[in-house]
Amino acid sequence: MAATTTLKLPEELKARIASAAQATGKTPHALMIDALATQMTLFERRQAFIASAIKAEQEVAEYGLVYEADEVFNYLQAKLDGKKTKWPKVKKL
């Protein structure tokens, strides 16, 4: 069962939502639900990205293993060009 939440919207935002809802054939309620769901998905993806970056930073600090950015870019470009190439070698900091 859906919970009821009250939002106090500035009149200008309420008018923008009503206009967008009409243009998309949705109700203002449906448009706001979609917008909130989209923003939550983006927030969760950002949080996962940040967690992944922090983990990678910790791994580099712990093991000191990295790849040269130029070598990785060259590898990727060669792959895109259809050339045979080897993955760059890992380096110790």
Rosetta silent file (secondary structure, phi, psi, omega in degrees, C-alpha in Angstrom):
SEQUENCE: MAATTTLKLPEELKARIASAAQATGKTPHALMIDALATQMTLFERRQAFIASAIKAEQEVAEYGLVYEADEVFNYLQAKLDGKKTKWPKVKKL
SCORE:     score description
SCORE:     0.000 S_00000001
   1 L     0.000  136.740 -178.616    0.000    0.000    0.000 S_00000001
   2 L   -75.670  141.612  176.525    1.306    3.427   -0.909 S_00000001
   3 L   -90.343  149.735  178.903    2.055    5.913    1.835 S_00000001
   4 L   -94.314  131.944  176.836    0.781    9.457    1.642 S_00000001
   5 L  -130.764  138.556  178.953    3.309   12.276    1.711 S_00000001
   6 L  -103.932  130.916  175.835    2.552   15.969    1.512 S_00000001
   7 L  -116.630  132.975  174.826    4.856   18.293   -0.414 S_00000001
   8 L   -98.381  109.796 -176.241    4.625   22.054   -0.206 S_00000001
   9 L  -102.308  140.392  170.780    5.644   23.288   -3.642 S_00000001
  10 L   -61.386  145.746 -176.876    6.413   26.841   -4.662 S_00000001
  11 H   -55.477  -39.907 -178.888    3.702   28.062   -7.044 S_00000001
  12 H   -62.902  -43.297  178.752    6.211   28.455   -9.891 S_00000001
  13 H   -67.233  -40.973  178.541    7.368   24.831   -9.558 S_00000001
  14 H   -59.708  -40.696  179.145    3.790   23.595   -9.275 S_00000001
  15 H   -67.372  -40.277  178.395    2.950   25.409  -12.538 S_00000001
  16 H   -63.372  -41.095  179.258    6.015   23.920  -14.265 S_00000001
  17 H   -65.238  -43.587  179.774    5.021   20.427  -13.122 S_00000001
  18 H   -61.804  -42.005  179.723    1.450   20.926  -14.326 S_00000001
  19 H   -65.329  -45.246  179.571    2.690   22.139  -17.707 S_00000001
  20 H   -65.193  -39.571  179.393    5.131   19.232  -18.094 S_00000001
  21 H   -62.633  -44.812  179.479    2.509   16.734  -17.008 S_00000001
  22 H   -62.898  -41.517 -178.662    0.049   18.028  -19.576 S_00000001
  23 H   -65.969  -29.512 -178.507    2.708   17.953  -22.310 S_00000001
  24 H   -98.006   -1.994  179.420    3.576   14.322  -21.513 S_00000001
  25 L    74.862   22.770  178.776    0.003   13.151  -21.045 S_00000001
  26 L  -112.760  165.919  171.587    0.568   12.319  -17.380 S_00000001
  27 L   -82.005  156.935  175.085   -0.993   13.567  -14.222 S_00000001
  28 H   -55.741  -38.215  178.708    1.121   15.868  -12.060 S_00000001
  29 H   -60.082  -48.689 -178.986    1.171   13.069   -9.470 S_00000001
  30 H   -63.456  -40.306  178.782    2.520   10.524  -11.975 S_00000001
  31 H   -62.522  -43.050  179.743    5.118   12.990  -13.235 S_00000001
  32 H   -67.436  -38.224  177.205    6.341   13.681   -9.690 S_00000001
  33 H   -61.958  -46.625  178.422    6.501    9.946   -8.877 S_00000001
  34 H   -60.396  -44.218 -178.909    8.574    9.358  -12.029 S_00000001
  35 H   -63.884  -42.903  178.987   10.863   12.293  -11.212 S_00000001
  36 H   -65.746  -42.500  179.066   11.419   11.115   -7.645 S_00000001
  37 H   -63.255  -41.341  178.354   12.092    7.538   -8.755 S_00000001
  38 H   -62.816  -45.615 -179.604   14.584    8.775  -11.367 S_00000001
  39 H   -64.707  -36.880  177.361   16.390   10.956   -8.839 S_00000001
  40 H   -66.324  -40.652  176.989   16.595    8.074   -6.343 S_00000001
  41 H   -61.621  -45.010  178.095   18.072    5.805   -9.029 S_00000001
  42 H   -62.397  -42.776  178.729   20.659    8.467   -9.880 S_00000001
  43 H   -60.299  -46.761 -179.151   21.472    8.962   -6.198 S_00000001
  44 H   -64.374  -38.202  177.751   21.938    5.222   -5.656 S_00000001
  45 H   -66.402  -40.634  176.927   24.157    4.943   -8.738 S_00000001
  46 H   -62.345  -42.366  179.683   26.299    7.869   -7.530 S_00000001
  47 H   -62.286  -42.739  178.542   26.624    6.229   -4.113 S_00000001
  48 H   -64.808  -40.054  178.427   27.713    2.927   -5.707 S_00000001
  49 H   -63.133  -44.888  179.566   30.210    4.766   -7.915 S_00000001
  50 H   -63.273  -43.504  178.565   31.681    6.597   -4.927 S_00000001
  51 H   -61.117  -40.734  178.448   31.931    3.344   -2.934 S_00000001
  52 H   -64.676  -41.455  179.320   33.706    1.694   -5.872 S_00000001
  53 H   -65.497  -41.230  178.892   36.148    4.608   -6.163 S_00000001
  54 H   -64.675  -41.749  178.222   36.916    4.510   -2.435 S_00000001
  55 H   -62.341  -44.065  179.405   37.512    0.746   -2.623 S_00000001
  56 H   -62.504  -41.523  178.669   39.839    1.206   -5.620 S_00000001
  57 H   -62.208  -41.325  178.490   41.734    3.940   -3.790 S_00000001
  58 H   -65.366  -38.636  178.334   42.153    1.661   -0.774 S_00000001
  59 H   -65.329  -41.241  177.697   43.414   -1.175   -2.990 S_00000001
  60 H   -63.741  -42.961  179.401   45.985    1.090   -4.620 S_00000001
  61 H   -63.525  -37.358 -177.575   47.109    2.284   -1.186 S_00000001
  62 H   -76.275  -46.354 -173.326   47.347   -1.306    0.071 S_00000001
  63 H  -102.036  -23.460  179.098   48.958   -3.005   -2.926 S_00000001
  64 L    69.464   23.184 -178.363   50.477   -0.096   -4.846 S_00000001
  65 E  -101.878  129.093 -178.444   49.561   -1.599   -8.232 S_00000001
  66 E  -142.538  169.356  172.287   48.520    0.733  -11.041 S_00000001
  67 L  -116.400  145.568  173.053   48.374    1.057  -14.826 S_00000001
  68 L   -70.984  127.076 -177.525   49.806    3.956  -16.816 S_00000001
  69 H   -57.562  -43.495 -179.144   46.837    5.897  -18.175 S_00000001
  70 H   -61.200  -38.812  179.449   48.503    6.475  -21.564 S_00000001
  71 H   -67.025  -39.071  178.037   49.144    2.751  -21.967 S_00000001
  72 H   -66.521  -44.201  178.114   45.519    1.935  -21.151 S_00000001
  73 H   -61.352  -42.545  178.426   44.268    4.594  -23.596 S_00000001
  74 H   -63.363  -40.181  177.128   46.596    3.258  -26.303 S_00000001
  75 H   -60.450  -49.455 -179.210   45.353   -0.282  -25.633 S_00000001
  76 H   -62.619  -40.516  179.170   41.724    0.805  -25.906 S_00000001
  77 H   -64.511  -41.870  178.262   42.388    2.780  -29.092 S_00000001
  78 H   -61.498  -41.840  178.046   44.137   -0.211  -30.664 S_00000001
  79 H   -62.145  -44.144  178.749   41.156   -2.415  -29.766 S_00000001
  80 H   -62.771  -32.635  178.851   38.757    0.109  -31.287 S_00000001
  81 L   -80.901   -0.635  178.603   40.915    0.146  -34.419 S_00000001
  82 L    79.377   15.801 -179.012   40.635   -3.651  -34.623 S_00000001
  83 L   -89.575  150.768  173.148   44.331   -4.221  -33.932 S_00000001
  84 L   -77.712  134.663 -179.133   45.736   -7.066  -31.864 S_00000001
  85 L  -153.366  159.550  179.127   47.263   -5.720  -28.706 S_00000001
  86 L  -102.647  147.470  177.136   48.282   -6.840  -25.241 S_00000001
  87 L   -62.107  140.782 -179.803   46.821   -5.540  -22.018 S_00000001
  88 L   -60.029  154.799  179.934   49.199   -3.018  -20.387 S_00000001
  89 L   -82.544  141.420  176.932   51.509   -4.261  -17.668 S_00000001
  90 L   -73.773  144.992 -179.103   50.709   -3.441  -14.082 S_00000001
  91 E  -122.914  148.167  177.065   53.250   -1.242  -12.295 S_00000001
  92 E   -90.736  133.683  178.136   54.170   -0.933   -8.655 S_00000001
  93 L   -69.720    0.000    0.000   54.045    2.571   -7.188 S_00000001
